[in-house]
Amino acid sequence: MSESTDTQTYLPPALRPALAKLGIQHLRDVALHLPMRYEDQTRVVPIGELLVGESVVVEGVVDHSETLQRPRRQFVALLRSSTDDGVNHLSPRLSLRYFNFYPSTVSALKPGNTVRVYGEIREGYYGLEMVHPIFKKANEPQAPSNKALTPVYPSSAGVPQAALRTLATKALKLRDVTAELVPPSILQAQRLTAWDTALGVLHSPAATESAIALEGRTHPAWRRVKFDELLAQQLSLRDAKLLRAAETAPTIAPTGSLSTLLLQRLPFKLTAAQNRAVAETLSDMNRGAPMTRLLQGDVGSGKTIVAALAALAAVEAGYQVAFMAPTELLAAQHFNKLSHWLHDLPVTLTWLTGSLTAAEQKAAHASCAKGETHIAIGTHALFQKKVSFARLGLVVVDEQHRFGVEQRLQLRQRGTSPPPPRGEGLGERELALQTNSDQGGTPSPQPSPPGGGSQSLAPHTLMMSATPIPRSLAMSYYADLDVSVIDELPGGRQPITTKLVSENRRTEIARRIYEIAQTGAQAYWVCPLIEESDKMEIELQNATALYTDLVTMMPNVRVALLHGRMKAEEKADIMANFIANRVQVLVSTTVIEVGVDVPNASWMVIEHAERFGLAQLHQLRGRIGRGAAASTCILLFADKLSDTAKQRLKVIYENIDGFVIAREDLRIRGPGELLGPRQSGLPSLRYANIEEDIDLVEAVRDLAPKLEHDPSFNKLAFLNRWIKNRVEFAKA
């Protein structure tokens, strides 16, 4: 019998579906299903010494019990000290109250029975009480709780704590579960607890262990678990990088024929950071191994021009480019910007989204498949199985964290193609023949590569993110990527002033926006909702209602409404009117969060700013401050704020630096929510905290490459303990 089948037989069949929801497929998985807190059932507290709020063990004699019908059906028992003869009714008593009970409860708590109960002490109607305490008869064998703290595990419906404790005891008897896999020299150098000792302490800590250190995860046993978890993550990321490096990609040696013309016509010069990012990207694309580079930079730092130059390099070498964005509005912005930059160059752009008609989609698919398209720009429609490319050489993914791993894998797999014949790229001769703008600028189709070749090629991938990555995050979740950072903004940008204003002053703010709109300035007014919803509070301002109000309040000013439920053509028309200043005030939902570039828009009002995350607020604010005028962002907030909302608003008010904001966002939310591990394709960190445990992150980053060459280290067994079935996701 295989190990997998053998270990699974230890799981009770009735519990397997519920255990699977907890990520427990085999008995060995229980070993890493660690307690979230502990109950101290090691000390029996006399009834006379009980304090409200404590969870304690009490032993006594049932003095009285009865079933009550009012105000609701319940079973109540009175417990007195076992040293009390019951004659003195003024002696302290403890009430035990059950709202859900069974005949066995009534039988166990009959008057005269001596029992031991555990629960939280509360203030009741008639003195101290416990509600639904755990109980044992005095004549039942007591669990070894008198020697160890009792673990409480994360659970789900149908999985009792007692079952998890029993399974954990069994799991710790498996040899492969407790085997030490980290070399002794590492344990000594890092001062780490032995693996079997760490598991033993966490699953069954002695009564002398500090419950505070255990629950706060500062205990040495927790440090060992965190070290191993971070090491497994680091090793898996290194494997992912090696897997991609082993693949073959197009060797793209650009001629510079197209990029030179683009740079000459741009109304601005690239910053030093942009030039550095371009050089790093082109160097990667010329290596013959698939590039997986993350281009990160703050909002407005100029990532799109870097991506455009990388795309032209691929086109010059005879390859196609797929340029993806998470929303149609953002994809349209990229299409319009690239169309403007490349309008008379011999480069064919194809627009591909789900909103195209069947005929339009068919034509776009054919153009991509025949190689007529040089750069395809679109949304998730580029993932469709019916979309194929003759020779896809580069994939650009904007706001990459919004795409799932499965989607990125689909596009990578769709892109395998043989190299183009020698000399097939857009060279000087073709450029000279095709750059006459009077001819329409449409290049002739490139011939398909002959024979198909014997070796398939993986496209290069350039991922862009406007959310700067904190150092700890870069060393952990993004350790497998090559990162280019644009850490300076283009010249001429004006600073943005951020103001926090109570929503009670909305009318005053509307008058101010009306005044500036009459001077020729433009403003965004962002709302979190499209229309009223029964699930949200009545006072929540919504875009539709606000639009109606502002139209009434702003005569002679054009106000428009934009939201995600509009048809693509309608959204495009509204944005075109806003860009042309035919609309002065744009009431919008968060569809304008990324990519929208209107230099004349210098004011922004964000309704219910407390409901947005830090990254969203920073992205929204980044839509202004793109022109020569000073810009102002007004954050309207409700009177009643949660502590987390107060933290977010304080951070966004005090900081304009995206790196500082990202670090604070990581501190407030943690990497799990910040990244969405299910989309990252990597295992989420269950126990380590990359900010609090930065010393361990740094340690495993340095140790991982050394351990890979250590003959005493069984990397396969180590990764199998922590990570399973991640190979395909790692390729993304």
C-alpha positions in Angstrom: 0.0 0.0 0.0 1.3 3.4 -0.9 2.1 6.0 1.7 -0.7 8.2 0.5 -3.3 5.5 0.8 -1.9 4.2 4.1 -1.9 7.5 5.8 -5.3 8.5 4.6 -6.8 5.4 6.3 -6.1 7.0 9.6 -8.6 9.7 8.9 -12.1 8.8 10.0 -14.2 8.3 6.8 -17.1 10.4 8.3 -14.8 13.3 8.9 -12.9 13.3 5.6 -15.1 15.8 3.7 -15.0 18.3 6.6 -11.3 17.8 7.1 -10.7 18.4 3.4 -12.2 21.9 3.8 -9.4 22.6 6.4 -6.8 21.5 3.8 -6.3 18.1 5.6 -6.2 15.3 3.0 -3.9 12.9 4.9 -3.0 12.3 8.5 0.4 14.0 8.1 -1.4 17.2 7.2 -2.7 17.4 10.7 0.9 18.0 12.0 1.0 21.3 10.3 -2.6 22.2 11.2 -1.3 24.1 14.3 -3.4 25.4 17.3 -4.6 29.0 17.2 -4.8 29.2 21.0 -4.6 27.1 24.2 -6.8 26.5 27.2 -5.3 26.1 30.6 -7.1 23.1 32.1 -4.2 22.2 34.3 -5.3 24.0 37.5 -8.6 23.6 39.4 -9.8 26.9 40.7 -12.0 27.0 43.9 -15.5 28.4 43.3 -14.8 31.1 45.9 -11.8 32.4 43.9 -13.4 32.7 40.5 -13.0 36.0 38.5 -15.2 37.2 35.7 -13.6 36.8 32.2 -11.3 33.9 33.2 -11.6 30.5 31.5 -10.9 28.0 34.2 -11.5 24.4 35.5 -13.8 24.1 38.4 -14.6 20.9 40.4 -17.7 20.6 42.6 -20.8 18.8 43.5 -24.1 19.4 41.7 -26.4 21.0 44.3 -29.5 21.5 42.2 -30.5 21.1 38.5 -33.7 21.7 36.5 -35.1 22.3 33.1 -36.7 25.8 32.6 -39.1 26.7 29.9 -39.0 30.5 30.3 -37.8 32.9 29.0 -36.5 30.2 26.7 -36.0 26.5 27.2 -32.7 25.8 29.1 -31.1 23.5 31.5 -29.5 25.0 34.7 -27.4 23.3 37.3 -25.9 24.8 40.5 -22.4 23.7 41.5 -21.0 24.0 45.0 -17.5 23.3 46.3 -16.9 19.6 47.1 -15.8 20.7 50.6 -19.1 22.3 51.2 -21.8 20.1 52.9 -24.5 22.1 51.1 -26.2 23.2 54.4 -24.9 26.7 54.2 -26.8 28.2 51.2 -24.9 31.4 51.5 -21.7 29.6 50.3 -20.6 30.6 46.8 -22.3 28.7 44.0 -21.6 28.5 40.2 -24.4 28.3 37.7 -24.0 26.1 34.7 -26.4 27.1 31.9 -27.2 25.1 28.7 -29.5 26.3 25.9 -28.8 23.2 23.8 -28.6 20.1 25.8 -29.2 16.3 25.6 -30.4 13.7 28.0 -26.8 12.8 28.7 -26.3 16.4 30.0 -29.2 16.1 32.4 -28.0 12.7 33.6 -24.4 13.8 34.1 -25.5 16.9 36.1 -27.9 15.2 38.5 -27.8 16.5 42.1 -25.1 14.8 44.1 -22.8 14.1 41.2 -19.2 15.4 41.5 -18.1 16.9 38.1 -15.3 18.9 36.7 -16.2 21.7 34.3 -14.3 24.1 32.0 -15.5 27.4 30.6 -15.5 31.1 30.8 -16.8 32.8 34.0 -19.5 35.3 33.3 -21.7 37.6 35.4 -25.2 36.0 35.4 -28.6 37.0 36.8 -27.9 35.2 40.1 -24.2 35.4 40.4 -21.3 33.8 38.5 -22.1 31.4 35.7 -20.7 29.3 32.9 -22.6 28.9 29.6 -22.2 25.6 27.9 -19.1 24.5 29.8 -17.3 21.3 29.0 -17.9 18.8 31.8 -16.6 15.4 33.0 -17.9 13.2 35.7 -15.5 12.8 38.6 -15.4 9.1 38.2 -14.4 9.4 34.5 -10.7 9.2 33.7 -9.3 12.7 33.5 -7.4 13.6 30.3 -3.7 14.5 30.6 -4.8 18.1 30.9 -3.3 18.2 34.4 0.1 18.1 32.7 -0.3 20.0 29.4 -2.2 23.0 28.0 -5.1 22.0 25.8 -4.8 23.1 22.2 -7.7 24.7 20.3 -7.4 24.2 16.5 -8.8 26.1 13.6 -11.9 24.1 12.7 -15.1 23.9 10.6 -18.5 22.5 11.1 -18.5 18.8 11.7 -14.9 18.6 13.1 -14.8 18.4 16.9 -11.8 19.7 18.8 -11.4 16.3 20.4 -11.1 14.6 17.0 -8.4 17.1 15.9 -6.5 16.5 19.1 -6.7 12.7 18.6 -5.5 13.0 15.0 -2.7 15.3 16.0 -1.4 12.7 18.5 -1.5 10.0 15.8 0.2 12.3 13.3 3.1 13.0 15.6 3.8 9.2 15.7 4.5 9.1 11.9 8.2 8.9 11.2 8.1 11.2 8.1 6.2 13.8 10.0 8.7 14.2 12.8 11.9 13.5 10.8 14.5 16.2 11.0 15.2 17.5 7.4 17.3 20.6 8.1 21.1 19.9 8.5 22.4 20.2 12.1 24.8 22.9 11.1 21.9 25.2 10.1 20.0 24.4 13.2 23.0 25.4 15.3 23.8 28.5 13.4 20.2 29.8 13.4 19.6 28.6 17.0 16.6 26.6 16.0 14.6 24.1 18.0 14.6 20.5 16.7 11.6 19.7 14.4 10.1 17.0 16.5 10.5 19.1 19.7 8.8 22.1 18.0 5.8 20.1 16.9 5.5 18.4 20.3 5.5 21.8 22.1 3.0 23.3 19.7 0.5 20.4 19.8 0.9 19.6 23.5 2.7 22.3 25.4 3.6 21.6 29.0 1.7 23.6 31.7 4.9 25.5 32.4 5.1 26.9 28.8 4.0 30.5 28.3 0.5 30.6 26.7 1.2 34.2 25.8 4.3 33.3 23.8 2.6 30.4 22.2 -0.5 32.3 21.1 1.6 35.3 20.1 3.8 33.0 18.0 7.0 34.3 19.6 7.9 30.9 21.2 11.1 29.2 19.9 8.9 26.4 18.6 7.0 28.9 16.4 10.3 30.3 15.2 11.3 26.9 13.9 8.0 26.5 12.1 8.2 29.9 10.5 11.8 29.3 9.4 10.9 26.0 7.7 7.8 27.6 6.0 9.8 30.6 4.7 12.6 28.2 3.5 10.0 26.1 1.6 8.7 29.2 0.0 12.1 30.4 -1.0 13.1 27.0 -2.4 9.9 26.7 -4.4 10.4 30.2 -5.9 14.0 29.3 -6.9 12.7 26.1 -8.5 10.1 28.2 -10.4 12.8 30.4 -11.7 15.0 27.5 -12.8 12.0 25.8 -14.5 11.5 28.9 -16.6 15.2 29.3 -17.3 15.3 25.8 -18.7 12.7 26.7 -21.3 13.7 28.2 -24.6 12.5 31.6 -25.6 13.0 33.8 -28.7 16.4 35.5 -28.7 15.3 39.1 -29.5 18.0 41.3 -30.8 16.2 44.5 -31.7 17.4 46.7 -34.6 16.2 49.9 -33.0 14.6 50.9 -36.3 11.1 51.4 -34.7 12.1 52.4 -31.2 14.4 55.2 -32.4 11.6 56.8 -34.4 9.3 56.5 -31.4 11.8 58.2 -29.0 12.3 61.0 -31.5 8.7 61.9 -31.7 7.9 61.7 -27.9 7.3 65.1 -26.4 9.3 64.1 -23.3 12.6 62.5 -22.6 12.9 59.2 -20.7 14.1 59.5 -17.1 17.2 57.7 -15.9 15.0 55.1 -14.2 13.0 54.4 -17.4 16.2 54.0 -19.4 17.5 51.6 -16.8 14.3 49.6 -16.9 14.4 49.5 -20.8 18.0 48.3 -20.7 17.3 45.5 -18.2 14.3 44.3 -20.2 16.0 44.2 -23.5 19.0 42.4 -22.0 16.6 39.7 -20.7 14.9 39.3 -24.0 18.2 38.8 -25.8 19.2 35.8 -23.6 17.2 33.0 -25.2 15.6 32.0 -21.9 12.1 33.2 -21.0 12.1 36.6 -19.3 9.8 37.0 -16.3 10.4 40.6 -15.3 8.2 42.7 -13.0 8.2 46.4 -13.8 7.1 48.3 -10.8 6.7 52.0 -10.4 4.5 54.5 -8.7 1.4 55.8 -10.4 2.4 58.2 -13.2 6.0 57.0 -13.3 5.9 56.1 -17.0 5.7 52.3 -17.1 3.8 52.2 -20.4 6.6 53.7 -22.5 9.0 51.1 -21.2 6.5 48.4 -22.2 6.0 50.0 -25.6 9.8 50.0 -26.3 10.0 46.3 -25.2 7.1 45.6 -27.6 8.8 47.4 -30.5 11.9 45.4 -29.8 9.9 42.2 -30.3 8.3 43.5 -33.4 11.6 44.5 -34.9 12.8 40.9 -34.4 9.8 39.5 -36.2 7.7 38.5 -33.2 4.2 39.4 -32.0 3.2 41.0 -28.7 0.1 40.4 -26.5 -0.6 43.4 -24.2 -3.2 42.6 -21.5 -5.1 44.8 -19.1 -7.6 43.7 -16.4 -10.4 46.1 -17.5 -11.6 47.2 -20.9 -11.2 50.8 -19.9 -7.6 50.4 -19.1 -7.0 48.3 -22.2 -8.6 51.1 -24.2 -6.3 53.6 -22.7 -3.3 51.5 -23.7 -4.7 51.0 -27.2 -5.3 54.7 -27.6 -1.9 55.7 -26.3 0.0 53.1 -28.4 -2.1 54.1 -31.5 -1.1 57.8 -30.9 2.6 57.0 -30.4 2.9 54.5 -33.3 0.3 56.1 -35.7 2.5 56.2 -38.8 4.9 53.4 -38.1 4.6 50.0 -39.8 3.1 48.4 -36.8 -0.4 46.8 -36.8 -2.3 47.1 -33.6 -5.3 44.8 -33.0 -8.0 45.5 -30.4 -9.4 42.3 -28.8 -12.0 42.3 -26.0 -15.2 40.5 -25.2 -17.4 43.4 -26.3 -16.5 43.0 -30.0 -19.1 41.6 -32.3 -18.6 38.0 -33.5 -17.4 39.3 -36.9 -14.9 41.7 -35.3 -13.6 39.0 -33.0 -13.3 36.6 -35.9 -11.3 39.1 -37.9 -9.0 39.9 -34.9 -8.4 36.2 -34.3 -7.5 35.6 -37.9 -5.1 38.6 -37.9 -3.3 37.2 -34.8 -3.1 33.7 -36.1 -1.7 34.7 -39.5 0.9 37.0 -38.0 -0.6 40.1 -39.5 -1.1 41.6 -36.0 2.1 42.9 -34.4 0.7 44.0 -31.1 -2.7 42.6 -29.8 -4.1 44.7 -27.0 -7.1 43.6 -24.9 -8.5 42.1 -21.8 -9.0 38.5 -20.7 -10.4 37.8 -24.2 -6.7 37.2 -25.1 -6.9 34.0 -23.0 -9.6 32.4 -25.1 -8.7 29.0 -26.6 -9.6 30.2 -30.1 -7.0 33.0 -29.9 -3.7 31.8 -31.3 -0.6 33.7 -32.5 1.8 32.8 -35.3 4.8 33.7 -33.3 4.2 35.2 -29.9 7.4 36.6 -28.5 6.3 38.9 -25.7 3.4 39.1 -23.2 2.9 42.4 -21.3 0.5 42.1 -18.4 -0.6 45.3 -16.7 -1.8 45.2 -13.1 -0.6 41.6 -13.1 -1.9 40.8 -9.6 -5.5 41.1 -11.0 -5.0 38.1 -13.2 -5.2 34.6 -11.9 -2.3 32.2 -12.4 -4.4 29.9 -14.6 -5.0 32.8 -16.9 -1.3 33.7 -17.2 -0.5 30.0 -17.8 -3.0 29.8 -20.6 -1.5 32.7 -22.5 2.1 31.4 -22.0 1.1 28.0 -23.4 -0.8 29.7 -26.3 2.4 31.5 -27.2 4.7 28.6 -28.1 6.0 29.1 -31.6 9.0 28.4 -33.8 11.5 31.2 -34.5 10.9 33.4 -37.6 13.1 32.9 -40.6 16.3 34.9 -40.6 15.8 38.5 -41.7 12.0 38.5 -41.2 11.9 41.2 -38.6 11.0 44.8 -39.5 14.3 46.1 -40.8 15.4 49.3 -42.4 14.2 48.3 -45.9 10.7 47.4 -44.8 10.6 50.5 -42.6 11.5 52.8 -45.5 8.9 51.2 -47.7 6.1 51.4 -45.1 6.5 54.6 -43.1 4.8 57.0 -45.6 1.9 58.2 -43.4 0.0 59.1 -46.6 -0.1 55.4 -47.5 -2.1 54.6 -44.3 0.8 53.1 -42.4 -0.5 49.5 -42.6 2.2 46.9 -43.0 1.9 44.0 -45.3 1.5 40.5 -43.7 4.7 38.8 -42.7 5.0 35.2 -44.1 4.5 32.4 -41.7 7.6 30.5 -40.6 8.4 27.5 -42.6 8.0 23.9 -41.4 7.1 24.7 -37.8 10.6 23.8 -36.5 11.3 21.1 -33.9 11.6 23.4 -30.9 8.8 25.4 -29.3 9.4 28.7 -27.7 8.0 30.3 -24.6 7.2 34.0 -24.9 8.9 36.6 -22.7 6.7 38.1 -20.0 6.8 41.6 -18.7 4.5 42.2 -15.8 3.7 45.8 -14.6 2.5 46.9 -11.3 1.7 50.4 -10.0 1.7 49.1 -6.4 5.3 49.4 -5.3 6.6 46.3 -3.5 8.0 46.5 0.0 11.4 45.0 0.5 10.2 42.1 2.6 7.5 41.2 0.0 10.1 41.3 -2.8 12.3 38.9 -0.9 9.5 36.4 -0.3 6.6 36.4 -2.7 8.5 37.9 -5.6 11.8 36.3 -5.0 11.6 34.3 -8.3 11.2 37.4 -10.5 13.6 39.9 -11.9 12.4 43.3 -10.8 12.9 46.7 -12.5 12.0 49.7 -10.4 11.1 53.1 -11.8 11.8 55.1 -8.7 11.4 58.7 -10.1 8.6 60.6 -11.6 8.8 62.4 -15.0 9.8 66.1 -14.7 7.1 68.8 -14.5 4.7 66.9 -12.2 3.1 69.0 -9.6 2.6 67.7 -6.0 -0.9 66.6 -5.0 -2.4 68.1 -1.8 -4.6 65.7 0.1 -7.4 66.9 2.4 -9.6 64.9 4.8 -13.1 66.3 5.0 -16.2 65.2 6.8 -19.0 64.1 4.5 -21.2 66.7 6.3 -19.4 69.3 4.2 -20.3 67.6 0.9 -22.4 70.6 -0.3 -19.5 73.0 0.4 -17.1 70.8 -1.6 -19.6 70.6 -4.5 -19.7 74.4 -4.6 -15.9 74.5 -4.7 -15.8 72.0 -7.6 -18.4 74.0 -9.4 -16.2 77.1 -9.1 -13.1 75.4 -10.4 -15.0 73.8 -13.3 -16.1 77.2 -14.5 -12.4 78.2 -14.8 -11.7 75.4 -17.2 -10.3 72.9 -14.7 -11.7 69.3 -14.5 -12.5 67.0 -11.6 -13.2 63.4 -10.8 -15.8 62.5 -8.2 -15.5 58.9 -7.2 -18.1 56.7 -5.5 -17.9 53.2 -4.2 -21.4 52.1 -5.4 -23.4 52.3 -8.6 -26.9 52.2 -7.1 -28.6 51.7 -3.8 -28.3 48.2 -2.3 -30.1 46.7 0.6 -26.9 45.2 1.8 -25.2 48.6 2.4 -26.1 51.3 4.8 -28.8 53.7 3.6 -26.5 56.7 4.1 -23.9 55.4 1.6 -23.7 57.9 -1.3 -23.9 56.2 -4.7 -22.8 57.3 -8.1 -26.2 57.5 -9.7 -27.8 59.6 -7.0 -24.7 61.9 -6.7 -24.7 62.4 -10.5 -28.3 63.6 -10.3 -27.6 65.9 -7.4 -24.5 67.5 -9.1 -26.3 68.1 -12.4 -28.8 70.1 -10.4 -26.2 71.9 -8.4 -23.9 72.8 -11.3 -25.7 74.7 -14.1 -23.6 75.5 -17.1 -21.1 72.7 -16.2 -21.2 69.4 -18.0 -21.4 66.5 -15.6 -21.1 62.9 -16.8 -21.6 59.5 -15.2 -19.2 56.5 -15.7 -19.5 53.1 -14.2 -18.6 49.5 -15.0 -22.1 48.4 -16.1 -22.2 50.7 -19.1 -21.5 49.3 -22.6 -17.9 49.6 -23.8 -18.9 52.1 -26.5 -20.7 54.3 -24.0 -17.8 54.3 -21.6 -15.4 55.1 -24.5 -17.5 58.1 -25.6 -17.7 59.5 -22.1 -13.9 59.2 -21.6 -13.3 60.8 -25.0 -15.5 63.7 -24.0 -13.7 64.1 -20.6 -10.3 64.0 -22.3 -11.4 66.7 -24.7 -12.8 68.8 -21.8 -16.3 68.6 -23.2 -17.1 67.1 -19.7 -15.9 69.1 -16.7 -16.9 66.8 -13.8 -16.8 63.0 -14.1 -18.8 61.1 -11.5 -17.4 57.6 -11.6 -17.0 54.3 -9.8 -13.5 52.8 -9.4 -13.4 51.9 -13.1 -11.0 54.9 -13.4 -8.7 53.5 -10.8 -5.8 52.7 -13.1 -4.6 53.7 -16.5 -6.8 56.8 -17.0 -4.6 59.8 -18.0 -6.2 63.2 -18.3 -3.6 65.9 -17.6 -6.1 68.7 -17.3 -8.0 66.9 -14.4 -6.5 68.4 -11.3 -9.2 67.8 -8.7 -10.6 64.6 -7.2 -13.2 63.9 -4.6 -13.5 60.4 -3.2 -16.8 59.6 -1.4 -16.6 57.3 1.6 -12.9 57.1 1.4 -12.9 55.0 4.5 -14.3 52.1 2.5 -11.4 52.0 0.1 -8.1 50.2 0.6 -4.8 52.1 0.7 -3.8 50.8 -2.8 -7.1 51.9 -4.3 -6.9 55.3 -2.7 -3.3 55.8 -3.9 -4.3 54.6 -7.4 -7.3 56.9 -7.6 -5.3 59.9 -6.3 -2.8 59.1 -9.0 -5.3 60.0 -11.7 -4.6 63.7 -11.0 -1.3 65.5 -10.7 -0.5 64.6 -14.3 -0.4 68.1 -15.8 1.1 71.5 -15.0 -1.5 72.6 -12.5 -1.3 71.9 -8.8 -3.8 69.2 -7.9 -6.0 68.5 -4.9 -7.5 65.2 -3.7 -10.4 65.5 -1.1 -11.2 62.4 0.9 -14.8 62.5 2.2 -15.2 60.3 5.3 -18.1 59.2 7.6 -18.3 60.3 11.2 -18.0 56.8 12.6 -14.7 55.2 11.6 -13.2 51.8 12.5 -9.7 51.7 13.8 -8.4 50.2 10.6 -10.2 52.9 8.5 -8.5 55.6 10.7 -5.1 54.0 10.1 -5.6 53.9 6.3 -6.8 57.6 6.1 -3.9 58.7 8.3 -1.4 56.9 6.0 -2.8 58.3 2.7 -3.1 61.8 4.2 0.5 61.9 5.4 2.2 60.1 2.5 2.5 60.6 -1.3 5.3 58.0 -1.7 3.9 54.8 -3.1 6.6 52.7 -1.5 5.8 54.0 2.0 2.1 53.5 1.4 2.7 49.9 0.1 4.7 49.1 3.2 2.0 50.5 5.5 -0.6 48.6 3.5 1.3 45.4 4.0 1.5 46.1 7.8 -2.2 46.7 8.1 -3.5 44.0 5.8 -0.7 41.4 5.6 0.5 39.7 2.3 -2.4 37.3 2.1 -5.0 39.9 1.5 -2.6 42.3 -0.2 -1.6 39.8 -2.9 -4.4 37.3 -3.0 -2.2 34.1 -2.7 -4.7 32.1 -4.7 -3.9 34.3 -7.7 -0.2 34.4 -7.0 0.0 30.6 -7.5 2.3 30.3 -4.5 1.5 28.9 -1.1 0.2 31.5 1.2 2.3 31.9 4.4 0.1 30.4 7.1 2.4 31.2 10.1 5.2 33.5 9.2 4.7 37.2 8.9 7.2 38.7 6.4 7.3 42.1 8.2 7.6 40.8 11.8 9.9 37.9 10.8 12.1 39.9 8.4 15.2 38.4 10.0 14.0 34.9 9.1 13.1 36.1 5.5 16.7 37.4 5.1 18.2 34.3 6.6 16.4 31.8 4.3 17.1 34.0 1.3 20.8 33.6 1.9 20.6 29.9 3.0 18.4 28.6 0.1 21.1 28.6 -2.6 23.6 26.9 -0.2 21.2 24.2 0.9 20.4 23.3 -2.7 24.1 22.1 -3.0 24.2 20.4 0.4 24.2 16.6 0.0 22.8 16.2 3.5 19.7 18.2 2.7 16.7 16.3 1.1 15.0 19.1 -0.7 12.3 17.0 -2.3 11.2 15.6 1.1 11.3 19.1 2.6 9.2 20.7 -0.1 6.8 17.8 -0.1 6.2 18.5 3.6 5.1 22.1 2.9 4.2 22.4 -0.8 2.3 20.1 -3.1 1.2 20.3 -6.8 2.8 23.7 -7.4 4.9 22.9 -10.4 2.6 24.2 -13.2 1.7 27.3 -11.2 5.4 28.0 -10.6 5.8 28.3 -14.4 3.5 31.3 -14.5 
